[in-house]
Amino acid sequence: MTGSVAAQTIEPLFSAETIAARVDELAREIAALPLADPIFVAVLKGSFIFAADLVRALYHHGLEPDIDFIFLASYRDGTMSSGRVEVLRDVASELAGRDVVIVDDILDSGRTLAFAKDLLAQRGARSVRTCVLIDKDVPRASAIEADFAGFRCPNVYVVGYGTDLANRYRELPFIGRLVS
């Protein structure tokens, strides 16, 4: 491996098949909502694979939402949040009067999701809901819970299915925890 991240041992937590089944369940739950002109906003970079699979699953459940992206950063190259959220790329779509669903990879401290929810609500969204792939069992720095969550996860550092360690391991088809 090249770069500054040494080779890691990864223990699978959620298989590709388990993830696919859960994404389909989430899509069914979300598609059952009465959404007005829905737009899904994926938080980059970590949610890009989850968001793509979720939007395709939503189509199969009769929902054809718009999709946009917001690039937020609080981790940079480390494994600990800096405690400060930065907007590196903002949403380009008009949100006023629309039902927004924020799609993120992991809810842990809650800072990023709370920041995104507040920011998009200020833009006049009719509603702002949240959908995360991983909901970690950790104390929250911000008082927020996900409206939709794929999996509960212990307080371990996870990678795969879009999540990373310094931009490594996003390509893994499963979600695993770093063990060394």
N, C-alpha and C positions, 0 to 999 in steps of 0.2 A: 504494500500500500504506500502511496506517496502522500505527501502533505504532513501536517502537524499532528494528525490524530493517529495514534498507534492502533494496531489491530486489536479488536475487541472480541470477546466471546459474547454471543447473543443467544439468550434462551427464549424460544418462542412462547408468547402468552396467548395470542389470538391468531389462528390460522387464516389463510386467504379465504377458505370456504366459510368459516365462521363470520368473518368480516362481511363477505358478500351477502350472507343471509341476514345479518343485522342491518346492513345498509338498506336492503329491500324492505325490512320491517319499518325502519325509520321513514322511508319514502311513503309507505302506506299510511302511516300515522300523520305525516305532514300533509299529504294530498287530501286527507279527510277534513282538513280545516277549511273554513270559508275565507279564502284569501282573495283580496282585491288587488289586481294588477301586481302579482307577486314578483319580487326580485330577490335572488339569492346572492349574498355578498360573501365571497370566499376570502378568508384571511390568509394571505401568502406569507411564507412559502409553504408551510407545513400542511395546509388543508387541500392542496391542489388535487391530489389523487382522490381523496375522500369526496371533495366537492364534485369532481367529474363523475364519479360513480353514482353519487346521490342524485345529481341532475338527470342522468340517464335512467335511473330507477324511478324518479318522479314521472318521467315521460310515460313509462310503462303503467303507471297508476293514474294517468289522465291529467297530469299537471305539466304545463309547458311554461315555466317561469323564465324571466330574463335572468342573466347572470352577470355580475360585475366582480371586481376584485379590489381589495385594499391590502396594502403591504405594510404591516406593522412589525416593529421589532422591539424586543425587550431582552432577548438573550444574547444576540450577536454570536460570538464563537464559543461561549461558555455553556455550562450546564446549570447555572444559577441565573435567575432573572435579575436584571440590573435594577428593577423596581421602577423604571421609567419607560413609558411606551412612546415610541416615535412613529410618526406617519412617514413612510418612505415613498408611498404611492397612494393617492387618494382615489376614492370611487369617482367615476366619471358620469354616472347616470343620475338623473333627477329622481329623488326619493319622495318628494312631497306627495302625500295622499296614498302612498303605496304600502303594502305589507312587505316588510323586509325580514328575511331570515339570514342571520349571520351564520356562516359555516366555518368552524375552526377545528383544528386537530385535537388540542388538549386544553382542558380547563383544570388549572392547578391553583395558582395564587388568585386568579380571577381578575387581575389588573388589566390584561389585554382585552378580555371579553367585555368587561365593564366599560373600559375606555371606548371600544368600538360601538357598543350599544348606546352609550350616551352621545357619542359623536353623530351617529346616524339618526337617532331620535331628534336631535337638534335641527336636522335638515327637513323636518316636517313629515316624517314617515307616519302613516296611519297606525302601524304597530311595528315593533321590532322584537322578533323572537330569536332564540339562539339554538343552534344544533352543533354539538361537539361529538367527535368520535370517541375520545377518552375523557372520562371524568375521574380525576385522581382523588383518592381519599387523603386529602391534606387540609389543614386549616387554610381558609381563604384570607388574603389580605384585603380583598374587596368583597362586599356582601352581594354575591351573585350566584345563582344556580342556573344550569342549562335547562331550557324548555324541553329539549330532546338530547339524549345522550346515548351513544352506542354501547359503551362498556365502562363499568367501574373498574378502577385500577388501583393497586396499592401504590404507595409513595416510592416508586422506582423510576429510574430514567429509562424511557422507552424510545425505540427507533423503529423505522420501517413504515411502509404504506404512507409515505410522505413526511413522516417525522424524522428528525435527524440529530446528529451530533456534529456540529461544525460542517454542515452540508454533506455529510456522509450517511449512507444507509437509507436514503429516501426511497430507493428503488426496490427494497425488499417487499415481497408480496404479502408478508405477514407483519405483525407487530410483536416485537420482542423486547426484553429488558437486557440492558448491559450488565454483565456479571463480572467482567474483568477488562 
